[in-house]
Amino acid sequence: MVQKGLAEESEKTKKTREKLRQKLEEMDQGITPQALKRKSSEIHRWIARHASERIALRSKSISLFDENQNAADLSRKVSSVVESLREGIK
């Protein structure tokens, strides 16, 4: 079985690949222990600033499925189909 090689990349593709590689290297250089510590502090300050908007989950009952006790309203399309079925039964 003979495999054909891939076509050579165009100059435009090579330039774009090199630009992307350089950009990724710059981003990697920006990830330092100091930068991580600074970002961590920013996140903690954001959480503290928005603490008043948080909901205390200890006082709430949370369940994934409430057995349709709080079902969504029917859409207009479904309501019209139900209505036409009712009319058809009469």
Biopython code that builds the backbone (N, CA, C, O; Angstrom):
import numpy as np
from Bio.PDB.StructureBuilder import StructureBuilder

atoms = [
    (1, "MET", "N", (0.848, -1.178, 0.000)),
    (1, "MET", "CA", (0.000, 0.000, 0.000)),
    (1, "MET", "C", (0.896, 1.244, 0.000)),
    (1, "MET", "O", (1.773, 1.380, 0.853)),
    (2, "VAL", "N", (0.677, 2.131, -0.938)),
    (2, "VAL", "CA", (1.496, 3.326, -1.089)),
    (2, "VAL", "C", (0.745, 4.512, -0.492)),
    (2, "VAL", "O", (-0.412, 4.771, -0.824)),
    (3, "GLN", "N", (1.446, 5.234, 0.412)),
    (3, "GLN", "CA", (0.823, 6.417, 1.005)),
    (3, "GLN", "C", (1.357, 7.653, 0.315)),
    (3, "GLN", "O", (2.555, 7.763, 0.052)),
    (4, "LYS", "N", (0.482, 8.564, 0.030)),
    (4, "LYS", "CA", (0.892, 9.822, -0.579)),
    (4, "LYS", "C", (1.219, 10.807, 0.531)),
    (4, "LYS", "O", (0.541, 10.837, 1.559)),
    (5, "GLY", "N", (2.246, 11.605, 0.329)),
    (5, "GLY", "CA", (2.613, 12.621, 1.308)),
    (5, "GLY", "C", (1.651, 13.789, 1.255)),
    (5, "GLY", "O", (0.917, 13.971, 0.284)),
    (6, "LEU", "N", (1.670, 14.572, 2.312)),
    (6, "LEU", "CA", (0.814, 15.759, 2.354)),
    (6, "LEU", "C", (1.406, 16.841, 1.469)),
    (6, "LEU", "O", (2.623, 16.912, 1.296)),
    (7, "ALA", "N", (0.571, 17.661, 0.923)),
    (7, "ALA", "CA", (1.032, 18.785, 0.106)),
    (7, "ALA", "C", (1.773, 19.769, 0.996)),
    (7, "ALA", "O", (1.447, 19.924, 2.173)),
    (8, "GLU", "N", (2.768, 20.430, 0.428)),
    (8, "GLU", "CA", (3.545, 21.402, 1.187)),
    (8, "GLU", "C", (2.672, 22.616, 1.513)),
    (8, "GLU", "O", (1.827, 23.023, 0.715)),
    (9, "GLU", "N", (2.895, 23.186, 2.705)),
    (9, "GLU", "CA", (2.108, 24.341, 3.128)),
    (9, "GLU", "C", (2.460, 25.562, 2.293)),
    (9, "GLU", "O", (3.597, 25.728, 1.852)),
    (10, "SER", "N", (1.475, 26.399, 2.089)),
    (10, "SER", "CA", (1.721, 27.648, 1.364)),
    (10, "SER", "C", (2.474, 28.614, 2.276)),
    (10, "SER", "O", (2.520, 28.426, 3.492)),
    (11, "GLU", "N", (3.053, 29.631, 1.687)),
    (11, "GLU", "CA", (3.783, 30.638, 2.466)),
    (11, "GLU", "C", (2.846, 31.342, 3.443)),
    (11, "GLU", "O", (3.227, 31.644, 4.574)),
    (12, "LYS", "N", (1.634, 31.597, 3.002)),
    (12, "LYS", "CA", (0.651, 32.269, 3.869)),
    (12, "LYS", "C", (0.357, 31.416, 5.099)),
    (12, "LYS", "O", (0.274, 31.931, 6.214)),
    (13, "THR", "N", (0.199, 30.101, 4.890)),
    (13, "THR", "CA", (-0.073, 29.192, 6.006)),
    (13, "THR", "C", (1.125, 29.135, 6.942)),
    (13, "THR", "O", (0.957, 29.115, 8.161)),
    (14, "LYS", "N", (2.334, 29.107, 6.385)),
    (14, "LYS", "CA", (3.550, 29.072, 7.211)),
    (14, "LYS", "C", (3.655, 30.330, 8.063)),
    (14, "LYS", "O", (3.971, 30.255, 9.251)),
    (15, "LYS", "N", (3.384, 31.504, 7.448)),
    (15, "LYS", "CA", (3.444, 32.764, 8.195)),
    (15, "LYS", "C", (2.416, 32.780, 9.317)),
    (15, "LYS", "O", (2.715, 33.180, 10.442)),
    (16, "THR", "N", (1.214, 32.344, 9.002)),
    (16, "THR", "CA", (0.139, 32.330, 9.999)),
    (16, "THR", "C", (0.483, 31.382, 11.136)),
    (16, "THR", "O", (0.263, 31.705, 12.304)),
    (17, "ARG", "N", (1.027, 30.207, 10.800)),
    (17, "ARG", "CA", (1.423, 29.236, 11.823)),
    (17, "ARG", "C", (2.509, 29.818, 12.728)),
    (17, "ARG", "O", (2.473, 29.622, 13.943)),
    (18, "GLU", "N", (3.474, 30.529, 12.145)),
    (18, "GLU", "CA", (4.556, 31.131, 12.920)),
    (18, "GLU", "C", (4.019, 32.232, 13.833)),
    (18, "GLU", "O", (4.418, 32.326, 14.994)),
    (19, "LYS", "N", (3.111, 33.068, 13.310)),
    (19, "LYS", "CA", (2.508, 34.121, 14.139)),
    (19, "LYS", "C", (1.767, 33.516, 15.324)),
    (19, "LYS", "O", (1.871, 34.004, 16.449)),
    (20, "LEU", "N", (1.022, 32.456, 15.061)),
    (20, "LEU", "CA", (0.271, 31.792, 16.123)),
    (20, "LEU", "C", (1.218, 31.197, 17.159)),
    (20, "LEU", "O", (0.969, 31.299, 18.361)),
    (21, "ARG", "N", (2.306, 30.576, 16.698)),
    (21, "ARG", "CA", (3.285, 29.994, 17.616)),
    (21, "ARG", "C", (3.892, 31.081, 18.509)),
    (21, "ARG", "O", (4.041, 30.890, 19.716)),
    (22, "GLN", "N", (4.244, 32.228, 17.902)),
    (22, "GLN", "CA", (4.815, 33.332, 18.675)),
    (22, "GLN", "C", (3.816, 33.872, 19.694)),
    (22, "GLN", "O", (4.175, 34.168, 20.833)),
    (23, "LYS", "N", (2.571, 33.995, 19.275)),
    (23, "LYS", "CA", (1.539, 34.507, 20.180)),
    (23, "LYS", "C", (1.348, 33.562, 21.367)),
    (23, "LYS", "O", (1.208, 34.010, 22.505)),
    (24, "LEU", "N", (1.341, 32.251, 21.097)),
    (24, "LEU", "CA", (1.192, 31.272, 22.177)),
    (24, "LEU", "C", (2.387, 31.311, 23.122)),
    (24, "LEU", "O", (2.224, 31.167, 24.333)),
    (25, "GLU", "N", (3.593, 31.507, 22.574)),
    (25, "GLU", "CA", (4.782, 31.623, 23.426)),
    (25, "GLU", "C", (4.678, 32.840, 24.332)),
    (25, "GLU", "O", (5.006, 32.765, 25.516)),
    (26, "GLU", "N", (4.219, 33.971, 23.776)),
    (26, "GLU", "CA", (4.048, 35.185, 24.578)),
    (26, "GLU", "C", (3.049, 34.952, 25.703)),
    (26, "GLU", "O", (3.260, 35.393, 26.833)),
    (27, "MET", "N", (1.960, 34.255, 25.387)),
    (27, "MET", "CA", (0.955, 33.966, 26.411)),
    (27, "MET", "C", (1.547, 33.068, 27.492)),
    (27, "MET", "O", (1.305, 33.282, 28.679)),
    (28, "ASP", "N", (2.324, 32.062, 27.086)),
    (28, "ASP", "CA", (2.941, 31.157, 28.056)),
    (28, "ASP", "C", (3.905, 31.900, 28.966)),
    (28, "ASP", "O", (3.997, 31.591, 30.154)),
    (29, "GLN", "N", (4.627, 32.882, 28.422)),
    (29, "GLN", "CA", (5.561, 33.653, 29.236)),
    (29, "GLN", "C", (4.825, 34.518, 30.252)),
    (29, "GLN", "O", (5.376, 34.854, 31.301)),
    (30, "GLY", "N", (3.589, 34.877, 29.948)),
    (30, "GLY", "CA", (2.799, 35.703, 30.865)),
    (30, "GLY", "C", (2.252, 34.927, 32.050)),
    (30, "GLY", "O", (1.790, 35.520, 33.025)),
    (31, "ILE", "N", (2.302, 33.600, 31.970)),
    (31, "ILE", "CA", (1.799, 32.768, 33.068)),
    (31, "ILE", "C", (2.953, 32.497, 34.023)),
    (31, "ILE", "O", (3.723, 31.553, 33.846)),
    (32, "THR", "N", (3.051, 33.339, 35.027)),
    (32, "THR", "CA", (4.107, 33.217, 36.032)),
    (32, "THR", "C", (3.457, 33.028, 37.397)),
    (32, "THR", "O", (2.264, 33.284, 37.559)),
    (33, "PRO", "N", (4.231, 32.585, 38.373)),
    (33, "PRO", "CA", (3.659, 32.467, 39.728)),
    (33, "PRO", "C", (3.083, 33.793, 40.232)),
    (33, "PRO", "O", (2.059, 33.811, 40.914)),
    (34, "GLN", "N", (3.749, 34.902, 39.890)),
    (34, "GLN", "CA", (3.247, 36.212, 40.326)),
    (34, "GLN", "C", (1.917, 36.529, 39.638)),
    (34, "GLN", "O", (0.994, 37.044, 40.268)),
    (35, "ALA", "N", (1.827, 36.219, 38.341)),
    (35, "ALA", "CA", (0.589, 36.493, 37.610)),
    (35, "ALA", "C", (-0.550, 35.634, 38.144)),
    (35, "ALA", "O", (-1.681, 36.105, 38.265)),
    (36, "LEU", "N", (-0.255, 34.380, 38.463)),
    (36, "LEU", "CA", (-1.285, 33.498, 39.025)),
    (36, "LEU", "C", (-1.750, 34.006, 40.385)),
    (36, "LEU", "O", (-2.942, 33.983, 40.692)),
    (37, "LYS", "N", (-0.797, 34.464, 41.198)),
    (37, "LYS", "CA", (-1.148, 34.986, 42.522)),
    (37, "LYS", "C", (-2.002, 36.246, 42.385)),
    (37, "LYS", "O", (-2.971, 36.430, 43.122)),
    (38, "ARG", "N", (-1.635, 37.113, 41.432)),
    (38, "ARG", "CA", (-2.396, 38.345, 41.202)),
    (38, "ARG", "C", (-3.819, 38.018, 40.742)),
    (38, "ARG", "O", (-4.780, 38.620, 41.222)),
    (39, "LYS", "N", (-3.957, 37.069, 39.815)),
    (39, "LYS", "CA", (-5.284, 36.693, 39.317)),
    (39, "LYS", "C", (-6.110, 36.062, 40.428)),
    (39, "LYS", "O", (-7.314, 36.304, 40.522)),
    (40, "SER", "N", (-5.472, 35.254, 41.273)),
    (40, "SER", "CA", (-6.163, 34.640, 42.401)),
    (40, "SER", "C", (-6.706, 35.719, 43.341)),
    (40, "SER", "O", (-7.834, 35.620, 43.824)),
    (41, "SER", "N", (-5.901, 36.738, 43.593)),
    (41, "SER", "CA", (-6.346, 37.846, 44.450)),
    (41, "SER", "C", (-7.523, 38.580, 43.816)),
    (41, "SER", "O", (-8.475, 38.945, 44.506)),
    (42, "GLU", "N", (-7.459, 38.797, 42.494)),
    (42, "GLU", "CA", (-8.566, 39.457, 41.799)),
    (42, "GLU", "C", (-9.855, 38.652, 41.935)),
    (42, "GLU", "O", (-10.925, 39.219, 42.156)),
    (43, "ILE", "N", (-9.752, 37.347, 41.804)),
    (43, "ILE", "CA", (-10.934, 36.483, 41.920)),
    (43, "ILE", "C", (-11.504, 36.557, 43.329)),
    (43, "ILE", "O", (-12.719, 36.651, 43.506)),
    (44, "HIS", "N", (-10.629, 36.514, 44.338)),
    (44, "HIS", "CA", (-11.101, 36.596, 45.721)),
    (44, "HIS", "C", (-11.782, 37.932, 45.997)),
    (44, "HIS", "O", (-12.798, 37.982, 46.691)),
    (45, "ARG", "N", (-11.217, 39.027, 45.451)),
    (45, "ARG", "CA", (-11.842, 40.347, 45.640)),
    (45, "ARG", "C", (-13.201, 40.400, 44.953)),
    (45, "ARG", "O", (-14.145, 40.973, 45.497)),
    (46, "TRP", "N", (-13.313, 39.805, 43.754)),
    (46, "TRP", "CA", (-14.589, 39.792, 43.037)),
    (46, "TRP", "C", (-15.634, 39.031, 43.843)),
    (46, "TRP", "O", (-16.773, 39.480, 43.970)),
    (47, "ILE", "N", (-15.248, 37.886, 44.384)),
    (47, "ILE", "CA", (-16.174, 37.086, 45.193)),
    (47, "ILE", "C", (-16.622, 37.879, 46.419)),
    (47, "ILE", "O", (-17.803, 37.877, 46.765)),
    (48, "ALA", "N", (-15.681, 38.554, 47.072)),
    (48, "ALA", "CA", (-16.018, 39.344, 48.259)),
    (48, "ALA", "C", (-16.951, 40.501, 47.897)),
    (48, "ALA", "O", (-17.888, 40.796, 48.638)),
    (49, "ARG", "N", (-16.696, 41.162, 46.755)),
    (49, "ARG", "CA", (-17.544, 42.282, 46.327)),
    (49, "ARG", "C", (-18.964, 41.842, 46.049)),
    (49, "ARG", "O", (-19.902, 42.601, 46.295)),
    (50, "HIS", "N", (-19.144, 40.636, 45.542)),
    (50, "HIS", "CA", (-20.469, 40.156, 45.163)),
    (50, "HIS", "C", (-21.096, 39.241, 46.215)),
    (50, "HIS", "O", (-22.098, 38.581, 45.938)),
    (51, "ALA", "N", (-20.531, 39.195, 47.393)),
    (51, "ALA", "CA", (-21.038, 38.309, 48.441)),
    (51, "ALA", "C", (-22.473, 38.642, 48.821)),
    (51, "ALA", "O", (-23.243, 37.747, 49.171)),
    (52, "SER", "N", (-22.842, 39.915, 48.756)),
    (52, "SER", "CA", (-24.201, 40.306, 49.151)),
    (52, "SER", "C", (-25.255, 39.758, 48.188)),
    (52, "SER", "O", (-26.423, 39.632, 48.557)),
    (53, "GLU", "N", (-24.856, 39.434, 46.965)),
    (53, "GLU", "CA", (-25.799, 38.928, 45.968)),
    (53, "GLU", "C", (-25.951, 37.409, 46.023)),
    (53, "GLU", "O", (-26.794, 36.842, 45.327)),
    (54, "ARG", "N", (-25.151, 36.762, 46.835)),
    (54, "ARG", "CA", (-25.191, 35.306, 46.893)),
    (54, "ARG", "C", (-26.431, 34.817, 47.629)),
    (54, "ARG", "O", (-26.982, 35.518, 48.478)),
    (55, "ILE", "N", (-26.856, 33.618, 47.294)),
    (55, "ILE", "CA", (-28.014, 32.997, 47.922)),
    (55, "ILE", "C", (-27.505, 31.932, 48.883)),
    (55, "ILE", "O", (-26.669, 31.105, 48.519)),
    (56, "ALA", "N", (-28.007, 31.957, 50.095)),
    (56, "ALA", "CA", (-27.599, 30.951, 51.078)),
    (56, "ALA", "C", (-28.281, 29.630, 50.735)),
    (56, "ALA", "O", (-29.490, 29.489, 50.914)),
    (57, "LEU", "N", (-27.525, 28.685, 50.253)),
    (57, "LEU", "CA", (-28.110, 27.415, 49.826)),
    (57, "LEU", "C", (-28.484, 26.516, 50.995)),
    (57, "LEU", "O", (-29.259, 25.574, 50.826)),
    (58, "ARG", "N", (-27.955, 26.789, 52.157)),
    (58, "ARG", "CA", (-28.296, 25.957, 53.315)),
    (58, "ARG", "C", (-29.786, 26.078, 53.653)),
    (58, "ARG", "O", (-30.387, 25.149, 54.192)),
    (59, "SER", "N", (-30.370, 27.237, 53.328)),
    (59, "SER", "CA", (-31.785, 27.444, 53.640)),
    (59, "SER", "C", (-32.693, 27.042, 52.476)),
    (59, "SER", "O", (-33.915, 27.146, 52.585)),
    (60, "LYS", "N", (-32.117, 26.590, 51.379)),
    (60, "LYS", "CA", (-32.903, 26.203, 50.204)),
    (60, "LYS", "C", (-32.872, 24.696, 50.027)),
    (60, "LYS", "O", (-31.889, 24.030, 50.348)),
    (61, "SER", "N", (-33.956, 24.188, 49.516)),
    (61, "SER", "CA", (-34.021, 22.776, 49.180)),
    (61, "SER", "C", (-33.794, 22.658, 47.679)),
    (61, "SER", "O", (-34.511, 23.267, 46.885)),
    (62, "ILE", "N", (-32.807, 21.882, 47.301)),
    (62, "ILE", "CA", (-32.459, 21.761, 45.889)),
    (62, "ILE", "C", (-32.639, 20.318, 45.457)),
    (62, "ILE", "O", (-32.158, 19.393, 46.112)),
    (63, "SER", "N", (-33.343, 20.138, 44.341)),
    (63, "SER", "CA", (-33.464, 18.798, 43.768)),
    (63, "SER", "C", (-33.391, 18.931, 42.256)),
    (63, "SER", "O", (-33.744, 19.969, 41.696)),
    (64, "LEU", "N", (-32.935, 17.882, 41.607)),
    (64, "LEU", "CA", (-32.792, 17.940, 40.165)),
    (64, "LEU", "C", (-34.118, 17.744, 39.454)),
    (64, "LEU", "O", (-34.326, 18.304, 38.377)),
    (65, "PHE", "N", (-35.010, 16.970, 40.024)),
    (65, "PHE", "CA", (-36.287, 16.696, 39.368)),
    (65, "PHE", "C", (-37.375, 16.697, 40.417)),
    (65, "PHE", "O", (-37.297, 15.951, 41.393)),
    (66, "ASP", "N", (-38.379, 17.515, 40.233)),
    (66, "ASP", "CA", (-39.437, 17.638, 41.238)),
    (66, "ASP", "C", (-40.721, 16.935, 40.811)),
    (66, "ASP", "O", (-41.810, 17.309, 41.244)),
    (67, "GLU", "N", (-40.594, 15.920, 39.965)),
    (67, "GLU", "CA", (-41.739, 15.127, 39.516)),
    (67, "GLU", "C", (-42.841, 16.005, 38.925)),
    (67, "GLU", "O", (-44.026, 15.780, 39.170)),
    (68, "ASN", "N", (-42.440, 16.997, 38.151)),
    (68, "ASN", "CA", (-43.332, 17.918, 37.438)),
    (68, "ASN", "C", (-44.278, 18.697, 38.347)),
    (68, "ASN", "O", (-45.374, 19.069, 37.927)),
    (69, "GLN", "N", (-43.869, 18.943, 39.569)),
    (69, "GLN", "CA", (-44.684, 19.782, 40.443)),
    (69, "GLN", "C", (-44.645, 21.232, 39.957)),
    (69, "GLN", "O", (-45.589, 21.992, 40.173)),
    (70, "ASN", "N", (-43.562, 21.601, 39.310)),
    (70, "ASN", "CA", (-43.413, 22.959, 38.781)),
    (70, "ASN", "C", (-43.169, 22.885, 37.277)),
    (70, "ASN", "O", (-42.146, 23.358, 36.782)),
    (71, "ALA", "N", (-44.097, 22.300, 36.569)),
    (71, "ALA", "CA", (-43.941, 22.121, 35.124)),
    (71, "ALA", "C", (-44.021, 23.462, 34.407)),
    (71, "ALA", "O", (-44.698, 24.384, 34.863)),
    (72, "ALA", "N", (-43.329, 23.560, 33.289)),
    (72, "ALA", "CA", (-43.363, 24.775, 32.479)),
    (72, "ALA", "C", (-44.717, 24.888, 31.788)),
    (72, "ALA", "O", (-45.392, 23.886, 31.549)),
    (73, "ASP", "N", (-45.103, 26.119, 31.471)),
    (73, "ASP", "CA", (-46.355, 26.343, 30.743)),
    (73, "ASP", "C", (-46.239, 25.748, 29.342)),
    (73, "ASP", "O", (-45.149, 25.653, 28.778)),
    (74, "LEU", "N", (-47.389, 25.351, 28.796)),
    (74, "LEU", "CA", (-47.406, 24.821, 27.437)),
    (74, "LEU", "C", (-47.126, 25.943, 26.445)),
    (74, "LEU", "O", (-47.546, 27.082, 26.650)),
    (75, "SER", "N", (-46.423, 25.618, 25.384)),
    (75, "SER", "CA", (-46.164, 26.611, 24.344)),
    (75, "SER", "C", (-47.451, 26.868, 23.564)),
    (75, "SER", "O", (-48.406, 26.096, 23.652)),
    (76, "ARG", "N", (-47.465, 27.952, 22.805)),
    (76, "ARG", "CA", (-48.656, 28.280, 22.010)),
    (76, "ARG", "C", (-48.942, 27.186, 20.998)),
    (76, "ARG", "O", (-50.100, 26.844, 20.756)),
    (77, "LYS", "N", (-47.889, 26.636, 20.405)),
    (77, "LYS", "CA", (-48.083, 25.597, 19.392)),
    (77, "LYS", "C", (-48.731, 24.361, 20.011)),
    (77, "LYS", "O", (-49.694, 23.818, 19.470)),
    (78, "VAL", "N", (-48.194, 23.921, 21.153)),
    (78, "VAL", "CA", (-48.753, 22.742, 21.818)),
    (78, "VAL", "C", (-50.173, 23.030, 22.267)),
    (78, "VAL", "O", (-51.049, 22.173, 22.145)),
    (79, "SER", "N", (-50.412, 24.227, 22.785)),
    (79, "SER", "CA", (-51.767, 24.589, 23.218)),
    (79, "SER", "C", (-52.742, 24.549, 22.053)),
    (79, "SER", "O", (-53.876, 24.097, 22.211)),
    (80, "SER", "N", (-52.312, 25.019, 20.877)),
    (80, "SER", "CA", (-53.214, 25.000, 19.717)),
    (80, "SER", "C", (-53.478, 23.571, 19.255)),
    (80, "SER", "O", (-54.589, 23.260, 18.825)),
    (81, "VAL", "N", (-52.477, 22.699, 19.336)),
    (81, "VAL", "CA", (-52.675, 21.293, 18.966)),
    (81, "VAL", "C", (-53.651, 20.636, 19.935)),
    (81, "VAL", "O", (-54.539, 19.894, 19.514)),
    (82, "VAL", "N", (-53.493, 20.902, 21.223)),
    (82, "VAL", "CA", (-54.400, 20.347, 22.228)),
    (82, "VAL", "C", (-55.818, 20.829, 21.957)),
    (82, "VAL", "O", (-56.769, 20.049, 22.017)),
    (83, "GLU", "N", (-55.957, 22.110, 21.658)),
    (83, "GLU", "CA", (-57.281, 22.675, 21.392)),
    (83, "GLU", "C", (-57.911, 22.043, 20.154)),
    (83, "GLU", "O", (-59.103, 21.737, 20.150)),
    (84, "SER", "N", (-57.110, 21.846, 19.100)),
    (84, "SER", "CA", (-57.663, 21.232, 17.883)),
    (84, "SER", "C", (-58.048, 19.776, 18.136)),
    (84, "SER", "O", (-59.026, 19.290, 17.567)),
    (85, "LEU", "N", (-57.298, 19.080, 18.977)),
    (85, "LEU", "CA", (-57.659, 17.702, 19.326)),
    (85, "LEU", "C", (-58.965, 17.664, 20.111)),
    (85, "LEU", "O", (-59.805, 16.789, 19.900)),
    (86, "ARG", "N", (-59.126, 18.621, 21.016)),
    (86, "ARG", "CA", (-60.373, 18.683, 21.790)),
    (86, "ARG", "C", (-61.552, 18.946, 20.864)),
    (86, "ARG", "O", (-62.615, 18.344, 21.018)),
    (87, "GLU", "N", (-61.363, 19.842, 19.906)),
    (87, "GLU", "CA", (-62.432, 20.156, 18.950)),
    (87, "GLU", "C", (-62.761, 18.930, 18.100)),
    (87, "GLU", "O", (-63.922, 18.693, 17.769)),
    (88, "GLY", "N", (-61.736, 18.154, 17.749)),
    (88, "GLY", "CA", (-61.936, 16.963, 16.934)),
    (88, "GLY", "C", (-62.694, 15.879, 17.671)),
    (88, "GLY", "O", (-63.400, 15.085, 17.049)),
    (89, "ILE", "N", (-62.561, 15.831, 18.983)),
    (89, "ILE", "CA", (-63.245, 14.823, 19.796)),
    (89, "ILE", "C", (-64.729, 15.144, 19.894)),
    (89, "ILE", "O", (-65.553, 14.231, 19.941)),
    (90, "LYS", "N", (-65.081, 16.417, 19.924)),
    (90, "LYS", "CA", (-66.484, 16.828, 20.106)),
    (90, "LYS", "C", (-67.332, 16.499, 18.940)),
    (90, "LYS", "O", (-68.530, 16.783, 18.948)),
]
sb = StructureBuilder()
sb.init_structure("model")
sb.init_model(0)
sb.init_chain("A")
sb.init_seg("    ")
for serial, (resi, resn, name, xyz) in enumerate(atoms, 1):
    if name == "N":
        sb.init_residue(resn, " ", resi, " ")
    sb.init_atom(name, np.array(xyz, "f"), 0.0, 1.0, " ", f" {name:<3s}", serial, name[0])
structure = sb.get_structure()
